[in-house]
């Protein structure tokens, strides 16, 4: 699934935080209070880690 502006805007809050991904390492983390974070999954020396780049909320 591609993360479009419409998909990000329509992401609803839930009781627990959840992630929407695009299949290429970009994720949208939606927190219960309505905060949305863009996360990028990077692999350094075969160890996956998360890097939060952009913070925004609606």
MODELLER restraints for C-alpha pairs under 7 A, 6 or more apart:
rsr = mdl.restraints
at = mdl.atoms
rsr.add(forms.Gaussian(group=physical.xy_distance, feature=features.Distance(at['CA:1:A'], at['CA:22:A']), mean=5.06, stdev=0.5))
rsr.add(forms.Gaussian(group=physical.xy_distance, feature=features.Distance(at['CA:1:A'], at['CA:23:A']), mean=6.83, stdev=0.5))
rsr.add(forms.Gaussian(group=physical.xy_distance, feature=features.Distance(at['CA:2:A'], at['CA:22:A']), mean=4.75, stdev=0.5))
rsr.add(forms.Gaussian(group=physical.xy_distance, feature=features.Distance(at['CA:3:A'], at['CA:22:A']), mean=5.59, stdev=0.5))
rsr.add(forms.Gaussian(group=physical.xy_distance, feature=features.Distance(at['CA:13:A'], at['CA:30:A']), mean=6.52, stdev=0.5))
rsr.add(forms.Gaussian(group=physical.xy_distance, feature=features.Distance(at['CA:13:A'], at['CA:31:A']), mean=6.56, stdev=0.5))
rsr.add(forms.Gaussian(group=physical.xy_distance, feature=features.Distance(at['CA:13:A'], at['CA:32:A']), mean=5.27, stdev=0.5))
rsr.add(forms.Gaussian(group=physical.xy_distance, feature=features.Distance(at['CA:13:A'], at['CA:34:A']), mean=5.72, stdev=0.5))
rsr.add(forms.Gaussian(group=physical.xy_distance, feature=features.Distance(at['CA:14:A'], at['CA:32:A']), mean=5.48, stdev=0.5))
rsr.add(forms.Gaussian(group=physical.xy_distance, feature=features.Distance(at['CA:15:A'], at['CA:32:A']), mean=5.59, stdev=0.5))
rsr.add(forms.Gaussian(group=physical.xy_distance, feature=features.Distance(at['CA:16:A'], at['CA:31:A']), mean=6.86, stdev=0.5))
rsr.add(forms.Gaussian(group=physical.xy_distance, feature=features.Distance(at['CA:16:A'], at['CA:32:A']), mean=5.82, stdev=0.5))
rsr.add(forms.Gaussian(group=physical.xy_distance, feature=features.Distance(at['CA:17:A'], at['CA:29:A']), mean=6.91, stdev=0.5))
rsr.add(forms.Gaussian(group=physical.xy_distance, feature=features.Distance(at['CA:17:A'], at['CA:30:A']), mean=5.56, stdev=0.5))
rsr.add(forms.Gaussian(group=physical.xy_distance, feature=features.Distance(at['CA:17:A'], at['CA:31:A']), mean=4.37, stdev=0.5))
rsr.add(forms.Gaussian(group=physical.xy_distance, feature=features.Distance(at['CA:17:A'], at['CA:32:A']), mean=5.70, stdev=0.5))
rsr.add(forms.Gaussian(group=physical.xy_distance, feature=features.Distance(at['CA:18:A'], at['CA:29:A']), mean=5.77, stdev=0.5))
rsr.add(forms.Gaussian(group=physical.xy_distance, feature=features.Distance(at['CA:18:A'], at['CA:30:A']), mean=5.52, stdev=0.5))
rsr.add(forms.Gaussian(group=physical.xy_distance, feature=features.Distance(at['CA:18:A'], at['CA:31:A']), mean=6.79, stdev=0.5))
rsr.add(forms.Gaussian(group=physical.xy_distance, feature=features.Distance(at['CA:19:A'], at['CA:27:A']), mean=6.21, stdev=0.5))
rsr.add(forms.Gaussian(group=physical.xy_distance, feature=features.Distance(at['CA:19:A'], at['CA:28:A']), mean=5.43, stdev=0.5))
rsr.add(forms.Gaussian(group=physical.xy_distance, feature=features.Distance(at['CA:19:A'], at['CA:29:A']), mean=4.46, stdev=0.5))
rsr.add(forms.Gaussian(group=physical.xy_distance, feature=features.Distance(at['CA:19:A'], at['CA:30:A']), mean=6.22, stdev=0.5))
rsr.add(forms.Gaussian(group=physical.xy_distance, feature=features.Distance(at['CA:20:A'], at['CA:27:A']), mean=5.50, stdev=0.5))
rsr.add(forms.Gaussian(group=physical.xy_distance, feature=features.Distance(at['CA:20:A'], at['CA:28:A']), mean=5.06, stdev=0.5))
rsr.add(forms.Gaussian(group=physical.xy_distance, feature=features.Distance(at['CA:20:A'], at['CA:29:A']), mean=6.56, stdev=0.5))
rsr.add(forms.Gaussian(group=physical.xy_distance, feature=features.Distance(at['CA:21:A'], at['CA:27:A']), mean=4.29, stdev=0.5))
rsr.add(forms.Gaussian(group=physical.xy_distance, feature=features.Distance(at['CA:21:A'], at['CA:28:A']), mean=6.30, stdev=0.5))
rsr.add(forms.Gaussian(group=physical.xy_distance, feature=features.Distance(at['CA:25:A'], at['CA:40:A']), mean=5.65, stdev=0.5))
rsr.add(forms.Gaussian(group=physical.xy_distance, feature=features.Distance(at['CA:25:A'], at['CA:41:A']), mean=4.84, stdev=0.5))
rsr.add(forms.Gaussian(group=physical.xy_distance, feature=features.Distance(at['CA:26:A'], at['CA:39:A']), mean=5.89, stdev=0.5))
rsr.add(forms.Gaussian(group=physical.xy_distance, feature=features.Distance(at['CA:26:A'], at['CA:40:A']), mean=4.75, stdev=0.5))
rsr.add(forms.Gaussian(group=physical.xy_distance, feature=features.Distance(at['CA:26:A'], at['CA:41:A']), mean=6.42, stdev=0.5))
rsr.add(forms.Gaussian(group=physical.xy_distance, feature=features.Distance(at['CA:27:A'], at['CA:38:A']), mean=5.77, stdev=0.5))
rsr.add(forms.Gaussian(group=physical.xy_distance, feature=features.Distance(at['CA:27:A'], at['CA:39:A']), mean=5.02, stdev=0.5))
rsr.add(forms.Gaussian(group=physical.xy_distance, feature=features.Distance(at['CA:27:A'], at['CA:40:A']), mean=6.26, stdev=0.5))
rsr.add(forms.Gaussian(group=physical.xy_distance, feature=features.Distance(at['CA:28:A'], at['CA:36:A']), mean=6.54, stdev=0.5))
rsr.add(forms.Gaussian(group=physical.xy_distance, feature=features.Distance(at['CA:28:A'], at['CA:37:A']), mean=5.61, stdev=0.5))
rsr.add(forms.Gaussian(group=physical.xy_distance, feature=features.Distance(at['CA:28:A'], at['CA:38:A']), mean=4.69, stdev=0.5))
rsr.add(forms.Gaussian(group=physical.xy_distance, feature=features.Distance(at['CA:28:A'], at['CA:39:A']), mean=6.13, stdev=0.5))
rsr.add(forms.Gaussian(group=physical.xy_distance, feature=features.Distance(at['CA:29:A'], at['CA:36:A']), mean=5.59, stdev=0.5))
rsr.add(forms.Gaussian(group=physical.xy_distance, feature=features.Distance(at['CA:29:A'], at['CA:37:A']), mean=5.04, stdev=0.5))
rsr.add(forms.Gaussian(group=physical.xy_distance, feature=features.Distance(at['CA:29:A'], at['CA:38:A']), mean=6.35, stdev=0.5))
rsr.add(forms.Gaussian(group=physical.xy_distance, feature=features.Distance(at['CA:30:A'], at['CA:36:A']), mean=4.66, stdev=0.5))
rsr.add(forms.Gaussian(group=physical.xy_distance, feature=features.Distance(at['CA:30:A'], at['CA:37:A']), mean=6.62, stdev=0.5))
rsr.add(forms.Gaussian(group=physical.xy_distance, feature=features.Distance(at['CA:34:A'], at['CA:57:A']), mean=6.73, stdev=0.5))
rsr.add(forms.Gaussian(group=physical.xy_distance, feature=features.Distance(at['CA:35:A'], at['CA:56:A']), mean=6.88, stdev=0.5))
rsr.add(forms.Gaussian(group=physical.xy_distance, feature=features.Distance(at['CA:35:A'], at['CA:57:A']), mean=4.91, stdev=0.5))
rsr.add(forms.Gaussian(group=physical.xy_distance, feature=features.Distance(at['CA:36:A'], at['CA:55:A']), mean=6.83, stdev=0.5))
rsr.add(forms.Gaussian(group=physical.xy_distance, feature=features.Distance(at['CA:36:A'], at['CA:56:A']), mean=5.82, stdev=0.5))
rsr.add(forms.Gaussian(group=physical.xy_distance, feature=features.Distance(at['CA:36:A'], at['CA:57:A']), mean=5.34, stdev=0.5))
rsr.add(forms.Gaussian(group=physical.xy_distance, feature=features.Distance(at['CA:37:A'], at['CA:54:A']), mean=6.36, stdev=0.5))
rsr.add(forms.Gaussian(group=physical.xy_distance, feature=features.Distance(at['CA:37:A'], at['CA:55:A']), mean=5.06, stdev=0.5))
rsr.add(forms.Gaussian(group=physical.xy_distance, feature=features.Distance(at['CA:37:A'], at['CA:56:A']), mean=6.31, stdev=0.5))
rsr.add(forms.Gaussian(group=physical.xy_distance, feature=features.Distance(at['CA:38:A'], at['CA:52:A']), mean=6.17, stdev=0.5))
rsr.add(forms.Gaussian(group=physical.xy_distance, feature=features.Distance(at['CA:38:A'], at['CA:53:A']), mean=6.33, stdev=0.5))
rsr.add(forms.Gaussian(group=physical.xy_distance, feature=features.Distance(at['CA:38:A'], at['CA:54:A']), mean=5.42, stdev=0.5))
rsr.add(forms.Gaussian(group=physical.xy_distance, feature=features.Distance(at['CA:38:A'], at['CA:55:A']), mean=6.54, stdev=0.5))
rsr.add(forms.Gaussian(group=physical.xy_distance, feature=features.Distance(at['CA:39:A'], at['CA:50:A']), mean=6.55, stdev=0.5))
rsr.add(forms.Gaussian(group=physical.xy_distance, feature=features.Distance(at['CA:39:A'], at['CA:51:A']), mean=5.76, stdev=0.5))
rsr.add(forms.Gaussian(group=physical.xy_distance, feature=features.Distance(at['CA:39:A'], at['CA:52:A']), mean=4.60, stdev=0.5))
rsr.add(forms.Gaussian(group=physical.xy_distance, feature=features.Distance(at['CA:39:A'], at['CA:53:A']), mean=6.29, stdev=0.5))
rsr.add(forms.Gaussian(group=physical.xy_distance, feature=features.Distance(at['CA:40:A'], at['CA:50:A']), mean=6.00, stdev=0.5))
rsr.add(forms.Gaussian(group=physical.xy_distance, feature=features.Distance(at['CA:40:A'], at['CA:51:A']), mean=5.33, stdev=0.5))
rsr.add(forms.Gaussian(group=physical.xy_distance, feature=features.Distance(at['CA:40:A'], at['CA:52:A']), mean=6.34, stdev=0.5))
rsr.add(forms.Gaussian(group=physical.xy_distance, feature=features.Distance(at['CA:41:A'], at['CA:48:A']), mean=6.81, stdev=0.5))
rsr.add(forms.Gaussian(group=physical.xy_distance, feature=features.Distance(at['CA:41:A'], at['CA:49:A']), mean=6.01, stdev=0.5))
rsr.add(forms.Gaussian(group=physical.xy_distance, feature=features.Distance(at['CA:41:A'], at['CA:50:A']), mean=4.92, stdev=0.5))
rsr.add(forms.Gaussian(group=physical.xy_distance, feature=features.Distance(at['CA:41:A'], at['CA:51:A']), mean=6.41, stdev=0.5))
rsr.add(forms.Gaussian(group=physical.xy_distance, feature=features.Distance(at['CA:42:A'], at['CA:48:A']), mean=5.94, stdev=0.5))
rsr.add(forms.Gaussian(group=physical.xy_distance, feature=features.Distance(at['CA:42:A'], at['CA:49:A']), mean=5.67, stdev=0.5))
rsr.add(forms.Gaussian(group=physical.xy_distance, feature=features.Distance(at['CA:42:A'], at['CA:50:A']), mean=6.30, stdev=0.5))
rsr.add(forms.Gaussian(group=physical.xy_distance, feature=features.Distance(at['CA:43:A'], at['CA:49:A']), mean=6.22, stdev=0.5))
